[in-house]
Amino acid sequence: MSEALLSVRDLSVEFTTYGQTSRVLKGVSLDVPAHSHIALVGESGSGKTVTMKAIMGLLRHPPATISGGEIVFDGRDLLKMPARERTALRGTAMSMIFQDPMSSLNPVFTIGDQMGTILKYADRRLGRSRGRRERMDRVHEVLGQVRMRDPERVTRSYPIMLSGGMRQRVLIAMALLSEPRLLIADEPGTALDVTTQAQILKLLKDLVEARGLALLMITHNLGVVRETSDYVYVMNKGVVVEASATAELFAAPRNDYTRALIDAVPRLTGGTRFGRPEGVA
C-alpha cells in the first residue's frame, strides 16, 4: 500500500476496574493510506471499537490506559500531541460516523441547531469566520449531498421526526461538514433494515470516493467488508490476526479465525463458504 495517512503501531490498551487490570489491545498495528478504504473486522469484544476510540482520543482515562505504541496521523504521533491540538483535529481533519443515530443525536434540539453548532466549533478550530446564515447554507448543501430531498425541512426537524435511514444520513452529513481527510465509520446502518443499510453503505462509498477521503470501516459484517473495502484487518481478542487485500482474504484466508468468520456467513445456496451444514453429506 502507499504511504499511510494514519498509522497505528504496536498499540496496547489496558483497562483497570475494581483493582484488576486487563490488557484488551495487544500490539495492534494497521495502516490507512490516503484515498483508501480499509476495514477493521471482528466479532463483538474483539477490540475493534477500543482501537477506534483510541485513534479518535475517546477512551476514558481511567479506566483505560494506553500502555504502549504510536498513533501517527499525517506524520504526527497523536499520543504525543498536546490535548488541545488533538481535540482540534477531531471533527476537522478526522471525523467519526457513530453506530446509533438516536443516541448520537440530541433529541431536544433540531437537526439544524446541532449541525450548525458542530460547524461553528469546526470553523473556530480552523480559524474560519462564518455567520449563521452562511453556516446554514453549508448545512443545507451537505444535507443535499447525502441525498436528503428537502434539506430546509430536515434542519427544522427534531431527530424523532426522521426515519432511521434519514438519521443515519444526518450523521454522515455531520461528519462531512468540515471536509475531513479521514473518515471513521463505526458499524454504519447496523440498526437499519437490510435494504436501507445497503442504500446507506452505497451512499457512503460514493461520497468518500468523490471526495478522495480515506475511510476506516469498523464492522463485524463481512458482506459490508466485501462491498466497501480495499484492504482488511481481522481482529480477535485484541490482536490483528490477519491483514490482506479484500479479494485475497475472501479467496484464500490464512488464519483459522478468519476462515471461521467467513464460514459463518450463510449462503443462498445453503451451507457456508468453507463447510456444509451438519447432517449434510
N, C-alpha and C positions, 0 to 999 in steps of 0.2 A: 504494500500500500504506500501511498505518497506520504509526505511529512504530515505529522499529526497536528491538528488544531488543539485537540485535547489528548493528553497522555497521562494515564494513571499507571504508576509504577510501584509494585510491592506494597500495596495499601493494606494495612491491617487496622482493624477496629475492634475494641473491646467494650463490653457493657458490664457495669458493676451494679448489682441490685442485691439488697439485703446482705451486703458484705461478701457476696460471691461474684467473681469475675469470669466472664465467658468471652472467648475470642470468636467473634462472628464473621469477620473477614480475615483471611489468612493469605496475605501476599498477593492480592488481586492486581493484575496488570491488564490494561486494554488501551487501544488507540482509536481515536475518532478523527480521521483525516478531514480536511476541509472538503465540502461538497459531497460527502459520503453519507450512506445510510447504513448505520450499524445497529445490530440487535443484541441485547443482553437478555438471555432467556434462561428460565429455570422455574422449578416448582416454587410454591409458597414456602418461605423460610430458607430459600437457597442463598439469600444475601444480596439479591439484585436491587431491592429497594434501599437497603442500607448503603450500597455503593452509590446509588443516585443521590441520596441525601448528603453523603459525604462530599460528592462533587459539587453540589449546589450550596454547601455550607448550611444545611438544615438539620444536622444532627444536634440533639440536645446534650450539652455538657454541664453536669452529669445528666444521665448515667453513661453516655457514650464517651469514649476516648479514642482518638486516632493515635495508635501506638507506633506507627511506622509508615514510611512510604512517601510518595510525592503525587500531587495532582497538578499537572502543568497545563495551563491554558494560554495559548498564544505566546509560548516561551517563558511564562512566569509561573512559579510554584504558588498556587493559591494558599497552601498551608503556611507559607512564609510571608504572605501579603498582609499588610495592616487591615484590621477588620473593616474599617471604613471603605477602603478601596475594594475589598472583596464584595461588600454589600452593594457597592455601586455597579459592579459587573453583573450582579444578579438582577434580572429583569431588563437589562440593556443588551450587553454582548451575549449573555446566556439567558435563555428563557425556558420556562417549565410549563408543560401541559399536565395538569393533575388528573387523576383517575376518575374522581367522583364530582361531577359538576355541582350537585346540590350541597355538598359540604365545602366546596371551594368558593361558591358564590354566596354573598351575604344576602339573606332573604329580605332584609328591611330596607335595602337601597335598590334603586333602579339600575338596570344594566348600564345606562349612560353615565350615572354617577360613579359607578365602580370603575368603568373603563376610563372615564375622564380623570379620576384620581390617580390611577396607575400611570397614565400618560403624563400627568403633571409631575409626578415624582421622577419618572424616567427622564423627562426634559430637564429637570433640575440637576440630576446626576450628570447629564451630558452637556450641561451649560447652554441649553436652548431656552428661548423665550417665546412662549405661545400664549395667546389669550384664550379664554374659554371657548369662544366661537371657533377659533382655529383648531383647538383640541377636539371639539365635537365634530368638525368636518373630517378630521383624521379618523375618529372613531367610526363615523358613517362609512368612510372609504374602506376601512379594514373589514367591517361587517359585510360590506358588499363583496369583498374579495373572498370571504368564506361562504359566499352564495346565500346570504340572507336576503330575502326578497324585498323587505321593507325595513331598511336599517333605522330609519327615524322612529318607526313604531317600536322596534326592538329596544332602542335606547330608552324609551318611555316605560318599558315593561319591567316588572319585577320577575325574578327567576321562576317563581311558581307559575307565572303566566306563559312560560315557554315549555315546549316539549323537551324530552331528554336529548334528542338529536340537536335541537336548537341551542340548548345549554352547552352541549359539547362544542358546537361551532363557536359559541361565545368565548369559551376557554381558549380555543385555538386563536381566535382574533386577539384576545388579550396578550397571548404570548408573542404575537407578531407586531404589536403596536410599536415597539421601539426598534424594529428591524434588527433582530439579533443575528449573530453568526452561527450560534449553536442552539439547537432546539432539543430538549429532552422531553420525551413523551412517556408518561407512566401509565401503561395499560389503557390507552385511549379507547373509548367506546365499549369497554368491558360490560358496563351496566345496561347497554342498549340491546335491542333485538338484532338478530344476525344481519338483516337487510340494512338497517340504519347504520350498524357498525361498519359494514362494507363501504357504505357511502362516505362515512367519516374518514376511514382509512384512505380511500381513494382521493378525497379532498386534501388530506394532509400530505400525501405523497406528491400530488400535483403542486401544492403550494411550496413545499421545500425544494422541489426540482426547479420551479420557475424562479425562485429567489437564490438558488445556488447555496442553500443552507446545509450545514452538517446536522444530521439527525441521529440521536441515540434513542432507540426504542426499547423501553423496559417492558417485557411481556412474558407470559407463560404460553401464549398461543402460537404454535408452530405454523399454523396457516397464515397468521399475520407476518411472521418472520419470512416465510417463503415469498410472500407477495410484495413486501416493502423493503427488504434489506439486501445489501451487497455482501455483507460480512457478518458473521455471527460469533458471539462469545457465549458459551454454555457454562452456567454456574451450578454447583452442587455443594451444599454445606460450607459456604463461604470461600470456595475455591473455583477458579476458572479451570474446568476440566478439559475443555476443547475450544479451539478457535480456528475458524475455517471460512473460506468463501462460501456463500449460501448454497450454490449449486453443488459444490463438492461435499458439503456437510450432509445434504439430503441423499446424495448418490452413494456416499461411502463413509458414514460416520465411523470414527476410530474408537471412541470411548464407549464403554458399556452403558454408562448413564445416558449418553446421547442416543444410543440405539434404543434404550428403553423408552425415552421420551417420544421418539418417532414411532415406535411400535405401539404406543398407547393411543395414537391418533386413529379413530375409526375410519374405515374405507367404505366408500359407497358400494363396492362390490362384495363387502363382507370381509371380516378378518382385519388385519392391520398390515403395516408396511413390511415387517420382517417375520411375522408369525401368523399362525392360524388360531381361530378361537378354540377353546378347549372342547374336545369331543369331535372335532372335525378331522377326518383322516387326510 
